[in-house]
Amino acid sequence: MIFVNGFVHCDPHPGSVLVRKGPDTAEAEIVLLDHELYQALTEEFRLDHCHLWQSLIWTDTEKVKKYCQHLGAGDFHPLLACMLMARSWNLVNRGISQAPVTATEKLRSATTRPPASPRSASSSPKCHARCCSSSRPMT
């Protein structure tokens, strides 16, 4: 949905995804549920996002920097790359296929949660990122 059509399901959790046997084949079929929260990406953002993932996979750090900056990360391109890959910057630079996920990385990703930051509806930020085709309040 993201790479081909430019749509992002904004509430991805296990309750929003169903895996079933295809109606005409024995192949697994992924069915997305809860279609209330979608965001449409601009074509420019979608393509930059695709190029960023290609750069990460091919370990092209110059292009990683370029496309992270196109996506608004500025000088924080190492941080964005690490967040997307869930790996350290050293491993992103070496190539993610060059080292297996360590037990420490598995534990860290399984136990680390972002801090909760409750907001009132009146203080809800608007999305002004160039990825969005609208600037609706995010709830």
Backbone bond lengths (Angstrom), bond angles and torsions (degrees), N, CA, C in turn:
res aa  C-N    CA-C-N  psi(-1)  N-CA   C-N-CA  omega(-1)  CA-C   N-CA-C  phi
1 M - - - 1.448 - - 1.522 111.53 -
2 I 1.323 116.47 -41.83 1.466 119.48 -177.70 1.525 110.76 -72.26
3 F 1.320 116.71 -51.64 1.460 120.72 -171.65 1.524 113.19 -73.67
4 V 1.321 118.27 -35.85 1.463 120.93 -175.72 1.521 112.11 -93.56
5 N 1.336 116.84 -48.42 1.463 120.80 -173.28 1.519 114.62 -102.15
6 G 1.342 117.70 -17.16 1.456 120.55 179.39 1.513 114.60 78.22
7 F 1.335 117.57 27.58 1.461 121.11 176.55 1.520 109.50 -112.25
8 V 1.330 116.26 139.12 1.455 122.42 178.83 1.519 108.19 -118.09
9 H 1.333 116.26 126.11 1.466 121.27 173.46 1.524 105.46 -80.75
10 C 1.320 117.38 116.82 1.467 121.78 -170.95 1.523 114.30 -89.25
11 D 1.311 118.10 6.43 1.465 120.78 179.01 1.528 109.83 -136.25
12 P 1.348 116.90 55.25 1.465 118.25 -176.94 1.525 111.55 -79.27
13 H 1.290 116.83 113.22 1.462 122.87 174.06 1.518 106.97 -149.23
14 P 1.320 118.40 166.26 1.468 119.84 -175.54 1.529 114.36 -55.09
15 G 1.322 117.88 -28.71 1.459 120.13 178.93 1.518 113.58 -74.90
16 S 1.338 117.66 -10.20 1.466 121.84 -179.90 1.524 112.89 -101.90
17 V 1.325 116.52 3.17 1.462 120.47 -177.50 1.524 109.38 -129.21
18 L 1.314 115.46 134.57 1.457 122.09 177.56 1.520 107.31 -125.59
19 V 1.318 116.99 133.37 1.462 121.26 174.23 1.514 106.49 -111.92
20 R 1.321 115.60 126.31 1.465 119.75 -178.10 1.527 109.68 -139.86
21 K 1.309 114.29 165.42 1.457 120.96 174.69 1.521 107.77 -73.22
22 G 1.315 117.47 132.67 1.458 121.58 -179.65 1.518 111.65 -58.87
23 P 1.335 118.65 145.41 1.459 121.53 -176.83 1.533 113.50 -65.01
24 D 1.320 118.12 -30.68 1.461 120.81 -177.27 1.521 113.74 -108.70
25 T 1.332 116.43 -11.14 1.466 120.39 -178.75 1.515 108.61 -135.88
26 A 1.307 115.68 172.76 1.464 120.33 176.91 1.522 111.47 -89.98
27 E 1.326 117.30 3.92 1.461 120.93 -178.06 1.520 111.27 -76.06
28 A 1.336 115.19 149.34 1.464 120.62 177.79 1.524 109.75 -68.78
29 E 1.306 115.30 145.34 1.460 122.22 179.92 1.524 107.80 -129.51
30 I 1.306 117.02 131.27 1.466 121.52 178.26 1.517 107.95 -94.80
31 V 1.324 115.96 126.94 1.462 122.01 -179.74 1.521 107.86 -118.34
32 L 1.327 116.86 123.13 1.460 121.17 176.98 1.521 109.17 -89.39
33 L 1.320 115.44 133.47 1.456 122.43 179.08 1.526 109.14 -111.38
34 D 1.298 117.39 174.37 1.464 122.62 175.07 1.528 110.68 58.29
35 H 1.309 115.86 74.11 1.464 121.60 -174.04 1.525 113.62 -92.04
36 E 1.325 117.68 30.31 1.465 120.17 -178.33 1.518 112.89 -82.64
37 L 1.323 117.29 -33.08 1.464 120.52 -172.16 1.527 111.64 -115.31
38 Y 1.302 116.28 93.66 1.458 122.94 174.95 1.520 108.41 -123.25
39 Q 1.306 115.13 154.68 1.453 120.82 172.64 1.525 107.21 -131.72
40 A 1.307 116.82 134.20 1.464 121.38 176.89 1.521 108.73 -93.84
41 L 1.318 116.46 128.23 1.456 121.39 178.30 1.518 109.82 -85.63
42 T 1.322 115.55 149.59 1.462 118.26 172.02 1.530 107.55 -69.41
43 E 1.301 116.73 156.63 1.468 120.96 179.79 1.530 110.70 -61.86
44 E 1.319 116.92 -39.61 1.469 120.95 179.32 1.530 110.75 -62.00
45 F 1.338 116.71 -45.78 1.459 120.34 179.95 1.528 110.54 -65.01
46 R 1.332 116.75 -43.11 1.469 120.75 -179.67 1.525 110.40 -57.60
47 L 1.321 116.91 -46.19 1.463 120.32 -179.33 1.528 111.82 -67.26
48 D 1.341 117.56 -41.85 1.470 120.17 176.70 1.527 110.52 -61.55
49 H 1.320 116.72 -40.39 1.464 121.94 178.65 1.529 110.31 -63.00
50 C 1.322 117.35 -43.87 1.471 121.54 176.85 1.525 110.97 -61.00
51 H 1.334 116.23 -45.79 1.467 120.36 -179.87 1.531 110.93 -64.52
52 L 1.326 117.21 -35.90 1.463 119.93 177.55 1.525 110.29 -61.44
53 W 1.326 117.26 -47.70 1.469 119.93 179.91 1.525 111.12 -62.52
54 Q 1.313 117.75 -40.34 1.469 120.04 176.42 1.525 110.32 -60.95
55 S 1.312 116.94 -42.74 1.466 121.52 -179.93 1.520 111.25 -64.01
56 L 1.325 116.99 -39.20 1.461 120.55 177.90 1.527 110.83 -65.26
57 I 1.309 116.33 -43.66 1.462 120.41 -178.72 1.524 111.20 -65.70
58 W 1.331 117.29 -39.47 1.461 121.26 -178.77 1.530 113.08 -88.27
59 T 1.343 117.55 3.59 1.468 123.10 178.45 1.524 111.66 55.57
60 D 1.305 116.02 46.24 1.464 122.40 177.50 1.530 107.26 -101.61
61 T 1.342 116.36 87.34 1.462 120.58 -171.59 1.522 113.44 -64.27
62 E 1.330 117.72 -30.56 1.472 119.05 177.06 1.526 110.75 -65.15
63 K 1.321 116.73 -41.95 1.462 119.53 178.04 1.526 111.23 -72.92
64 V 1.340 117.78 -33.21 1.468 120.12 174.51 1.523 108.58 -57.28
65 K 1.329 116.30 -48.31 1.468 120.77 178.84 1.527 110.53 -59.90
66 K 1.333 116.89 -47.51 1.461 122.09 -178.20 1.530 111.23 -57.90
67 Y 1.330 117.34 -50.15 1.466 119.31 -174.85 1.524 112.21 -76.67
68 C 1.333 118.23 -30.22 1.469 119.57 172.81 1.527 109.47 -62.66
69 Q 1.329 116.64 -41.41 1.459 119.90 178.07 1.526 111.04 -66.90
70 H 1.322 117.92 -39.14 1.474 120.48 175.52 1.527 110.83 -59.46
71 L 1.340 116.43 -33.76 1.462 121.24 -177.74 1.524 112.68 -85.43
72 G 1.333 117.19 1.08 1.458 120.51 173.70 1.511 115.80 99.38
73 A 1.338 118.48 8.71 1.462 120.70 -178.07 1.524 112.59 -80.70
74 G 1.321 118.30 -15.16 1.460 121.03 179.36 1.511 111.97 57.34
75 D 1.330 115.71 -131.94 1.462 121.00 179.84 1.522 112.76 -76.59
76 F 1.318 117.38 -1.17 1.463 121.05 -179.64 1.528 111.83 -92.29
77 H 1.330 117.17 22.21 1.463 119.58 -179.48 1.528 113.38 -57.30
78 P 1.349 120.55 -36.74 1.464 117.71 176.66 1.535 111.98 -62.96
79 L 1.327 116.50 -38.50 1.460 120.20 -179.95 1.524 111.14 -65.21
80 L 1.330 117.40 -45.84 1.462 120.12 179.09 1.523 110.66 -61.70
81 A 1.323 117.11 -43.79 1.467 120.54 179.11 1.526 110.99 -61.04
82 C 1.321 117.09 -42.78 1.468 120.86 179.08 1.524 111.45 -65.52
83 M 1.317 116.75 -38.63 1.465 120.20 178.67 1.527 110.72 -65.06
84 L 1.318 117.00 -43.46 1.463 120.21 -179.52 1.521 111.92 -66.42
85 M 1.316 116.69 -40.02 1.459 120.80 -175.30 1.529 112.94 -89.59
86 A 1.330 116.78 -15.61 1.469 121.69 -175.29 1.533 110.31 55.65
87 R 1.325 115.55 39.26 1.461 122.93 178.46 1.525 108.14 -137.51
88 S 1.324 116.28 162.87 1.459 120.61 178.66 1.526 110.07 -70.79
89 W 1.335 116.13 160.18 1.462 120.81 178.96 1.530 110.61 -62.57
90 N 1.343 117.36 -35.87 1.470 119.88 177.48 1.524 110.97 -59.26
91 L 1.332 116.83 -43.04 1.464 119.81 179.45 1.522 112.02 -71.74
92 V 1.323 116.90 -36.05 1.467 119.76 176.72 1.525 108.91 -61.57
93 N 1.334 117.27 -41.60 1.468 121.65 179.27 1.525 112.80 -68.09
94 R 1.327 116.54 -36.06 1.472 120.23 -179.62 1.518 111.89 -77.63
95 G 1.315 116.12 -27.44 1.462 120.75 -175.09 1.513 109.02 115.24
96 I 1.314 116.15 122.36 1.464 119.64 -173.60 1.516 112.93 -64.68
97 S 1.318 117.43 -23.32 1.462 119.37 179.98 1.526 111.81 -81.81
98 Q 1.329 117.33 -5.65 1.460 121.18 -176.34 1.523 113.41 -83.24
99 A 1.322 117.33 -13.41 1.461 119.69 -178.10 1.522 109.39 -145.64
100 P 1.329 117.03 131.83 1.464 119.00 177.64 1.528 110.62 -69.18
101 V 1.311 115.88 159.47 1.462 120.89 176.11 1.523 107.48 -66.28
102 T 1.321 116.31 127.72 1.461 120.69 -178.23 1.523 110.64 -82.23
103 A 1.322 115.83 163.60 1.463 121.00 177.50 1.523 110.32 -61.10
104 T 1.334 117.13 -36.34 1.465 121.12 178.31 1.521 110.70 -63.92
105 E 1.336 117.53 -43.37 1.465 120.77 178.46 1.522 111.08 -63.60
106 K 1.333 116.89 -41.78 1.469 120.29 178.44 1.523 110.52 -61.59
107 L 1.334 116.22 -45.13 1.459 120.45 -179.51 1.517 110.75 -64.33
108 R 1.326 116.93 -44.08 1.460 120.79 -179.33 1.528 110.85 -61.66
109 S 1.322 117.88 -44.97 1.465 119.41 -178.32 1.520 111.70 -71.36
110 A 1.325 117.92 -26.47 1.464 120.65 179.94 1.521 112.43 -81.28
111 T 1.334 117.42 -23.19 1.461 119.52 -174.25 1.517 114.34 -112.52
112 T 1.314 118.27 -12.11 1.462 121.27 -177.63 1.515 109.99 -89.67
113 R 1.303 115.74 125.85 1.464 121.46 178.16 1.519 108.46 -127.84
114 P 1.327 117.49 143.32 1.464 118.85 176.61 1.518 110.03 -67.99
115 P 1.333 117.81 149.30 1.459 119.81 178.90 1.521 111.02 -66.56
116 A 1.315 115.43 143.96 1.465 120.28 177.29 1.521 108.86 -72.83
117 S 1.309 116.70 141.15 1.465 120.63 177.53 1.520 108.34 -137.73
118 P 1.332 116.97 82.36 1.464 119.23 -178.68 1.521 111.00 -63.59
119 R 1.345 115.81 142.22 1.459 121.43 179.38 1.511 108.15 -129.57
120 S 1.291 114.59 149.29 1.458 118.12 171.78 1.515 108.09 -82.53
121 A 1.313 117.39 159.49 1.464 121.22 -179.11 1.523 111.01 -59.43
122 S 1.325 116.94 -33.23 1.463 119.56 -178.26 1.523 112.38 -71.26
123 S 1.347 117.03 -22.70 1.461 118.97 -179.96 1.523 111.70 -102.21
124 S 1.322 116.95 11.22 1.458 120.72 -179.36 1.523 110.05 -64.21
125 P 1.357 117.48 126.29 1.460 119.26 -177.30 1.517 111.66 -72.27
126 K 1.300 115.33 154.67 1.462 120.17 172.60 1.522 107.65 -95.93
127 C 1.299 115.07 147.22 1.455 120.15 178.15 1.521 108.57 -86.27
128 H 1.318 116.27 114.54 1.458 120.96 178.58 1.522 111.05 -113.78
129 A 1.325 116.60 13.17 1.459 119.88 -179.99 1.518 110.02 -66.90
130 R 1.310 115.96 149.54 1.457 119.32 -178.79 1.515 112.44 -74.24
131 C 1.351 116.61 -1.81 1.456 119.30 177.80 1.519 111.77 -76.85
132 C 1.309 116.57 -24.40 1.456 120.75 -170.64 1.512 111.79 -92.47
133 S 1.310 114.16 147.67 1.461 118.28 176.29 1.521 110.98 -92.44
134 S 1.335 116.25 3.42 1.467 120.40 176.42 1.515 108.40 -146.92
135 S 1.304 116.55 170.18 1.466 119.63 176.45 1.520 109.03 -126.29
136 R 1.343 114.27 50.67 1.461 120.04 178.26 1.526 109.86 -71.41
137 P 1.346 118.48 152.43 1.460 119.36 174.04 1.522 110.11 -60.41
138 M 1.322 116.33 138.30 1.459 120.27 176.62 1.516 107.99 -87.33
139 T 1.305 118.03 130.00 1.470 121.68 178.57 1.492 110.85 -121.22
